[in-house]
């Protein structure tokens, strides 16, 4: 456990899981703890103790929301800005 592909495959929270976790937490620290517990439970079938979770997994989950924003923001902004410069009828085509 620790290769980039394996981290992505087994320890990347989905958008739905992140949305659920955001609703259930009130701080970034709690969000990290909940998503970490959730992904470890999904992989192991039980809740792991903190000392059992490799630091690379913690860091991967910590950066997952950041990576989503870095990819999603430009992917959504580019078409929106392009459409904003067009006539509405042309933008809908």
RODO-2510 file (C-alpha; in nm, 4 decimals, decimal comma):
residues 93
     n   res          X          Y          Z
     1     x     0,0000     0,0000     0,0000
     2     x     0,1601     0,3195    -0,1079
     3     x     0,1876     0,3152    -0,4848
     4     x     0,0029     0,6115    -0,6454
     5     x    -0,2351     0,3879    -0,8410
     6     x    -0,3203     0,1860    -0,5334
     7     x    -0,3758     0,4994    -0,3259
     8     x    -0,6110     0,6388    -0,5867
     9     x    -0,7961     0,3118    -0,6317
    10     x    -0,8468     0,2219    -0,2662
    11     x    -0,8290     0,5479    -0,0747
    12     x    -0,9867     0,8237    -0,2842
    13     x    -1,3197     0,9359    -0,1406
    14     x    -1,5910     0,9803    -0,4036
    15     x    -1,7673     1,3120    -0,4496
    16     x    -2,0723     1,1685    -0,2748
    17     x    -1,8625     1,0521     0,0211
    18     x    -1,6944     1,3936     0,0468
    19     x    -2,0314     1,5723     0,0362
    20     x    -2,1665     1,3427     0,3083
    21     x    -1,8566     1,3918     0,5227
    22     x    -1,8745     1,7716     0,4837
    23     x    -2,2352     1,7630     0,6094
    24     x    -2,1322     1,5595     0,9129
    25     x    -1,8262     1,7629     1,0175
    26     x    -1,7575     2,1196     1,1217
    27     x    -1,3803     2,1526     1,0806
    28     x    -1,1188     2,0489     0,8261
    29     x    -0,9574     1,8254     1,0873
    30     x    -1,2827     1,6391     1,1470
    31     x    -1,3397     1,6096     0,7709
    32     x    -0,9962     1,4519     0,7302
    33     x    -1,0530     1,2148     1,0225
    34     x    -1,3944     1,1042     0,8969
    35     x    -1,2872     1,0496     0,5354
    36     x    -0,9767     0,8671     0,6534
    37     x    -1,1836     0,6385     0,8772
    38     x    -1,4361     0,5794     0,5991
    39     x    -1,1802     0,4864     0,3338
    40     x    -0,9831     0,2645     0,5710
    41     x    -1,3035     0,0886     0,6767
    42     x    -1,3959     0,0316     0,3118
    43     x    -1,0527    -0,1203     0,2431
    44     x    -1,0049    -0,3202     0,5640
    45     x    -1,3631    -0,4003     0,6607
    46     x    -1,3008    -0,2510     1,0058
    47     x    -1,2021     0,0814     1,1576
    48     x    -0,8239     0,0979     1,1806
    49     x    -0,6447     0,2502     1,4748
    50     x    -0,4625     0,5734     1,3934
    51     x    -0,1210     0,4104     1,4292
    52     x    -0,2160     0,1479     1,1674
    53     x    -0,2777     0,4025     0,8898
    54     x     0,0349     0,4749     0,6848
    55     x     0,1240     0,8462     0,6648
    56     x     0,1139     0,8295     0,2844
    57     x    -0,2561     0,7344     0,3016
    58     x    -0,3304     1,0222     0,5389
    59     x    -0,1549     1,2666     0,3059
    60     x    -0,3346     1,1262     0,0015
    61     x    -0,6762     1,1733     0,1623
    62     x    -0,5779     1,5185     0,2884
    63     x    -0,4966     1,6258    -0,0688
    64     x    -0,7927     1,4548    -0,2414
    65     x    -1,0328     1,7529    -0,2045
    66     x    -0,7603     1,9927    -0,3200
    67     x    -0,6950     1,7850    -0,6298
    68     x    -1,0668     1,7758    -0,7044
    69     x    -1,0861     2,1534    -0,6940
    70     x    -0,7718     2,1969    -0,9028
    71     x    -0,9144     1,9722    -1,1733
    72     x    -1,2822     2,0634    -1,1455
    73     x    -1,2523     2,4400    -1,1316
    74     x    -1,0726     2,4887    -1,4643
    75     x    -1,2828     2,2147    -1,6250
    76     x    -1,5999     2,4017    -1,5289
    77     x    -1,4759     2,7567    -1,5730
    78     x    -1,3407     2,7225    -1,9247
    79     x    -1,6715     2,6236    -2,0898
    80     x    -1,8639     2,8729    -1,8741
    81     x    -1,6395     3,1642    -1,9712
    82     x    -1,6492     3,0596    -2,3340
    83     x    -2,0293     3,0415    -2,3300
    84     x    -2,0507     3,3794    -2,1556
    85     x    -1,8864     3,5440    -2,4565
    86     x    -2,1376     3,3956    -2,6985
    87     x    -2,4893     3,4838    -2,7894
    88     x    -2,7260     3,2773    -2,5704
    89     x    -2,8777     3,0945    -2,8678
    90     x    -2,5324     2,9972    -2,9980
    91     x    -2,4155     2,8872    -2,6525
    92     x    -2,7065     2,6427    -2,6247
    93     x    -2,6257     2,4657    -2,9512
***
